[in-house]
Amino acid sequence: MLKDGEKGVILQRDKQTYAVAPHLPCGVVTPAILRKIADVAEKHGAAALKLTSAARIAIVGLKAEQIDQVWTDLGMEPGFAVGLCVRSVKACPGTTFCKRGIRDSLGMGMKLDARYHGRELPGKLKMGVSGCPNQCAETGFKDIGMFGTAKGWKVLVGGCGGSRPRIAELLAEGQSDEQALELVDKVIEFYSANAEPRERVGRMIDRLGLDALKQAVGAA
């Protein structure tokens, strides 16, 4: 039996079958990618295709002996859906497509994805980028989130869902693209150095204090 994360699989409820979720940066796909995923799912008799809350497309109901060939047929990298690492970055359409967009959330999300997706950390870490204060990418519930305003990015830290949900707190505002990326770098460095095993960013902040993080990243 494969373990969660091994060969990019997610064990299903029946404990017999698996799902795989190819990496789709910020949930952006082409018609060709959609056709490829559909063709592979049909070829291998998948039970379902599931659009996930993390903007992935999971191919559900595969057997262990099918996994290697599925990845070969897809010709795509796995998305990091499990494990102690940076998961997929969620981003709204922003100024690329949305009439309400104030800043380029999709472009920023792609930069964050290329920079961090899959990076191993003390705990799992989720990111979100929204182009305006509506926060359609659920940035208030992400470990690291940001949303666009007329004065620049507002950067949030410490959000999460789960059995003990936590709303993210404001770390900095009025940030340019470059400043926001540099700030995220510093937050992840601090988290890597100070978090306990499996501790989320918000729980680390609860333990050490938001001021300690602000001082360490120069946002005080």
VEXLO-468951 format. One line per 3 residues: number of its first residue (from 0); their letters; for each residue x negated, y, z negated of N, C-alpha, C. Coordinates in steps of 0.02 Angstrom, whole numbers. Each point is the difference from the previous one (the first is absolute). Layout:
REM residues N
NUM) a) X Y Z X Y Z X Y Z; ... $
//
This chain:
REM residues 220
0) mlk) -42 -60 0 42 60 0 -44 63 0; 18 47 42 -36 63 3 21 46 -58; -47 39 -24 15 49 -52 20 66 32 $
3) dge) 38 41 -37 18 66 24 -63 38 20; 1 29 60 -57 38 24 -48 -41 42; -4 -65 -12 -45 -43 39 26 -4 72 $
6) kgv) -45 16 47 18 3 71 58 48 13; 8 50 -44 51 50 10 71 -23 -12; 10 -53 -40 67 -27 -10 31 24 -65 $
9) ilq) 67 -4 -1 39 13 -60 45 -60 -11; -10 -35 -55 39 -60 -15 73 20 -11; 46 -39 28 71 16 -4 34 -36 -59 $
12) rdk) 62 15 -10 38 -24 -58 3 -76 -3; 2 -33 58 5 -73 0 -65 -35 -17; -54 38 -9 -67 -27 -17 -27 -47 54 $
15) qty) 31 1 58 -22 -44 55 -19 39 62; 29 58 9 -13 39 61 -30 67 -18; -23 35 53 -38 62 -10 26 54 48 $
18) ava) -16 62 -18 10 57 44 -68 30 15; -7 30 59 -59 40 16 23 68 23; -40 50 -14 18 69 19 -60 33 32 $
21) phl) -2 4 66 -56 33 34 -4 73 -20; -60 27 2 -10 70 -20 26 47 54; 47 42 -19 29 50 45 -11 68 -33 $
24) pcg) -55 34 14 -16 62 -36 58 49 0; 23 18 -61 54 48 -11 65 -20 35; 6 -64 18 61 -25 30 12 20 72 $
27) vvt) -52 25 33 6 21 70 -16 -59 45; 46 -15 46 -10 -56 45 17 21 72; -24 -39 47 17 9 70 49 -54 21 $
30) pai) 35 9 56 43 -54 25 -39 -65 11; -63 5 22 -40 -60 11 -12 -38 -65; -14 37 -55 -11 -33 -64 64 -34 -24 $
33) lrk) 56 34 9 64 -30 -20 14 -64 39; -14 2 65 10 -60 41 -45 -57 -23; -63 17 -14 -48 -51 -22 24 -33 -65 $
36) iad) 19 40 -49 24 -28 -63 61 -43 11; 47 24 40 61 -39 14 -17 -66 35; -45 3 49 -18 -60 38 -34 -52 -45 $
39) vae) -45 24 -44 -35 -47 -45 50 -30 -50; 44 41 -27 50 -26 -47 44 -53 34; 20 13 61 43 -47 36 -38 -64 16 $
42) khg) -63 7 23 -41 -58 17 -8 -48 -58; -9 28 -61 -14 -42 -58 62 -13 -43; 58 18 25 63 -16 -34 7 33 -67 $
45) aaa) -20 63 -6 6 35 -63 72 6 -21; 11 1 -66 68 4 -26 29 69 9; -43 52 -2 25 69 5 -57 47 13 $
48) lkl) 17 60 24 -45 57 1 29 51 -48; -41 23 -48 25 46 -51 -38 66 2; 37 55 9 -29 66 -6 -6 15 -75 $
51) tsa) -60 10 -24 -11 7 -72 3 73 -22; 4 11 -65 2 67 -28 -66 37 10; -53 -37 15 -66 30 12 -13 11 75 $
54) ari) 53 0 40 -4 12 72 -42 -53 35; 6 -62 -22 -31 -57 33 55 -41 35; -22 -46 43 46 -49 28 -27 -69 -21 $
57) aiv) 36 -32 -45 -21 -65 -25 31 -56 42; -42 -48 20 24 -60 33 9 -53 -54; 62 -20 -12 18 -39 -59 16 -72 19 $
60) glk) -20 -47 -44 20 -69 8 -48 -42 41; -64 11 -9 -52 -37 36 -29 -55 -44; -24 -53 32 -33 -54 -37 -75 12 -2 $
63) aeq) -32 -29 -49 -72 12 -11 -40 -18 62; 18 -54 34 -38 -22 58 9 45 61; 48 46 -3 12 46 55 -40 65 -6 $
66) idq) -24 15 -59 -25 67 -14 -58 20 46; -50 -43 7 -58 18 41 20 16 72; 44 -40 28 21 11 69 43 63 6 $
69) vwt) 40 14 -51 40 60 0 -44 62 5; -52 2 -41 -46 58 2 -37 3 66; -18 -57 27 -33 -1 66 47 28 53 $
72) dlg) 62 -22 -1 48 23 49 16 74 -7; 2 24 -62 13 71 -11 -58 44 22; -61 -24 -13 -59 40 16 -2 65 -40 $
75) mep) 25 -1 -62 5 59 -42 -30 -15 -69; -20 54 -34 -26 -7 -68 57 -7 -50; -9 -38 -54 52 -3 -52 7 65 -37 $
78) gfa) 61 15 -21 11 55 -46 -12 -24 -71; -26 42 -42 -14 -19 -69 64 10 -41; 42 -51 -1 64 3 -34 -4 -24 -72 $
81) vgl) -53 -35 -18 -11 -24 -68 -73 12 -18; -15 -8 -65 -69 7 -22 -15 67 -32; -56 4 -34 -21 61 -35 -39 43 48 $
84) cvr) 36 41 37 -31 40 52 47 55 21; -22 41 47 43 51 29 47 -33 50; 64 6 -12 50 -29 45 12 47 59 $
87) svk) 48 -15 42 15 42 57 22 69 -21; -19 50 38 18 69 -14 68 15 32; 46 28 -38 66 18 26 0 73 19 $
90) acp) 22 16 60 1 69 23 63 13 39; 29 60 -9 59 20 38 -23 29 67; 46 15 46 -19 26 66 -33 69 -1 $
93) gtt) 13 40 -52 -32 65 -6 8 44 61; -50 43 13 4 46 56 -7 -35 67; -19 -64 1 -5 -36 63 69 -8 33 $
96) fck) 51 -12 -42 67 -13 27 56 36 -36; -6 12 -65 57 23 -39 9 76 1; 61 23 8 13 72 3 -12 34 -67 $
99) rgi) -1 -38 -54 -12 28 -66 -73 -3 -21; -42 -31 40 -70 -8 -18 -36 67 -7; -39 6 -53 -40 60 -12 -74 -15 13 $
102) rds) -21 -60 -17 -69 -20 12 -2 -69 34; -57 -16 29 -8 -61 40 -10 -61 -45; 54 -24 -28 -4 -57 -46 -21 -64 35 $
105) lgm) 22 -9 63 -18 -61 36 -75 -1 15; -27 57 21 -72 4 12 -39 -11 -63; 22 30 -56 -34 -9 -64 5 -73 -23 $
108) gmk) 59 -29 9 8 -70 -19 -46 -47 38; -8 13 65 -45 -41 41 -73 7 -24; -19 60 -20 -68 10 -26 -10 -39 -65 $
111) lda) 50 4 -44 -5 -36 -64 -1 -75 12; 41 -24 46 2 -71 16 -68 -24 25; -29 37 47 -65 -20 28 -54 1 -53 $
114) ryh) 7 45 -47 -51 10 -51 4 -51 -57; 61 -21 -18 8 -37 -62 36 -67 5; 38 -13 52 41 -61 1 -42 -62 -14 $
117) gre) 20 -38 -51 -34 -61 -17 -58 8 -49; -17 61 -18 -57 10 -46 16 -32 -68; -46 -41 -25 11 -33 -64 -8 49 -57 $
120) lpg) 46 -5 -49 2 46 -57 19 -39 -63; -3 31 -58 20 -36 -61 72 -24 0; 44 36 34 70 -19 6 26 18 69 $
123) klk) 62 -17 14 28 19 64 13 75 1; -5 28 59 9 73 7 39 14 63; 53 39 -8 43 18 57 -4 75 12 $
126) mgv) 2 19 64 -3 70 19 60 18 42; 19 64 -4 54 25 42 -15 72 20; 20 17 60 -10 68 26 65 24 32 $
129) sgc) 25 57 -25 62 29 27 -15 69 29; 32 16 54 -14 63 35 35 60 -30; 47 -11 -47 35 56 -32 22 -21 -69 $
132) pnq) 28 47 -40 20 -17 -69 57 -51 -5; 33 -18 55 50 -53 -4 -30 -67 -20; -64 -9 12 -38 -59 -21 32 -66 24 $
135) cae) 13 -3 65 31 -61 28 -46 -61 -5; -65 10 -10 -46 -56 -8 -6 -20 -73; 47 23 -42 4 -20 -70 -65 14 -37 $
138) tgf) -30 58 13 -64 18 -29 2 6 -75; 58 15 -29 5 5 -73 -4 -66 -36; 1 -56 39 -5 -66 -30 -64 -36 20 $
141) kdi) -48 37 27 -63 -31 22 -56 14 -50; -49 -44 -1 -59 11 -41 -35 65 20; -5 11 65 -25 63 27 48 21 55 $
144) gmf) 27 61 -5 45 24 50 -14 73 15; 25 23 57 -5 71 15 59 20 45; 20 62 -6 51 25 45 -16 71 21 $
147) gta) 24 17 59 -18 64 31 43 57 -24; -31 58 -8 35 63 -13 -30 53 46; 29 59 1 -26 54 42 -70 22 -22 $
150) kgw) -17 -14 -63 -65 20 -26 -51 -56 0; 18 -58 26 -46 -57 2 29 -61 -33; -43 -49 -11 22 -64 -30 6 7 -76 $
153) kvl) 52 -30 -28 4 -14 -71 -20 -73 -10; -48 -12 -43 -26 -67 -11 26 -26 -67; 30 -58 1 30 -31 -60 -38 -64 -18 $
156) vgg) 1 -17 -64 -33 -61 -22 42 -35 -54; -6 -67 -1 27 -38 -56 69 -27 6; 30 3 59 67 -27 8 0 -75 12 $
159) cgg) 54 -33 -18 8 -71 15 72 -21 -12; 19 -56 28 65 -30 -13 -8 -55 -52; 33 -56 13 -8 -57 -45 44 5 -62 $
162) srp) -14 -43 -49 41 -4 -60 -9 61 -46; -55 36 9 -11 63 -37 -15 55 50; 50 25 35 -12 50 51 -28 64 -30 $
165) ria) -39 35 41 -33 62 -22 0 50 56; 21 62 -15 -1 53 50 -71 29 4; -24 11 61 -68 29 8 -2 71 -26 $
168) ell) -60 21 -21 -11 67 -26 -42 41 49; 10 65 -3 -36 45 45 -74 5 -21; -43 -14 48 -72 6 -12 -27 66 27 $
171) aeg) 21 19 60 -24 62 30 49 21 54; -2 63 19 43 26 54 -38 49 43; 30 18 57 -33 46 45 -62 -28 32 $
174) qsd) -2 -66 11 -59 -34 26 2 -3 77; -57 14 32 -7 -12 71 -7 -74 12; 1 -21 64 -10 -71 15 -66 -24 -30 $
177) eqa) -54 37 11 -66 -20 -23 -3 -3 -76; 30 50 -33 0 1 -73 40 -58 -28; 57 -15 31 42 -55 -24 -36 -67 7 $
180) lel) -33 -11 56 -38 -63 9 -57 -6 -50; -35 55 -11 -54 0 -49 26 -15 -70; 58 28 -16 30 -12 -66 20 -73 -8 $
183) vdk) 28 -29 52 18 -71 -3 -63 -43 -10; -54 17 35 -64 -35 -10 -19 0 -74; 4 58 -31 -21 7 -70 46 -37 -47 $
186) vie) 65 1 14 47 -37 -42 -15 -75 2; -12 -26 60 -14 -71 7 -66 -18 -33; -50 43 5 -63 -12 -35 10 -3 -75 $
189) fys) 39 47 -27 13 2 -72 39 -62 -21; 50 -18 40 40 -60 -15 -43 -63 1; -43 -6 50 -44 -58 5 -45 -7 -61 $
192) ana) -23 57 -26 -48 0 -55 33 -7 -69; 64 19 -6 29 6 -66 61 -43 -13; 31 -29 51 60 -40 -11 -18 -68 -28 $
195) epr) 43 -26 -42 -7 -68 -25 28 -49 53; -19 -64 -5 23 -49 50 76 1 7; 24 6 62 70 -1 18 39 61 -24 $
198) erv) -34 50 -25 33 61 -24 14 47 58; 62 22 6 18 47 53 -24 70 -19; -2 44 50 -24 68 -12 39 35 -55 $
201) grm) 66 -7 1 41 34 -51 -13 -25 -70; -12 -64 -8 -15 -27 -67 -69 23 -23; -46 7 46 -66 28 -17 8 72 -24 $
204) idr) 43 38 34 12 69 -21 33 2 -69; 47 -45 -13 31 -3 -65 -51 -12 -55; -50 -40 16 -52 -19 -49 -52 55 -9 $
207) lgl) -22 30 55 -56 48 -3 23 72 0; 60 13 26 26 68 5 -10 30 68; 49 38 24 -5 32 65 -57 51 2 $
210) dal) -12 33 -55 -53 51 -2 -68 -31 14; -11 -61 -25 -64 -34 12 -11 -12 74; 53 -20 34 -4 -11 73 -10 66 36 $
213) kqa) 37 52 -19 -7 65 31 -71 26 -6; -28 -5 -59 -69 24 -10 -50 -39 41; 10 -65 4 -47 -42 37 1 13 75 $
216) vga) 58 19 27 6 10 72 -2 74 19; -10 43 -49 -5 71 14 66 33 14; 55 -27 -29 66 30 12 27 35 -63 $
219) a) -42 6 -51 22 31 -62 10 74 8 $
//
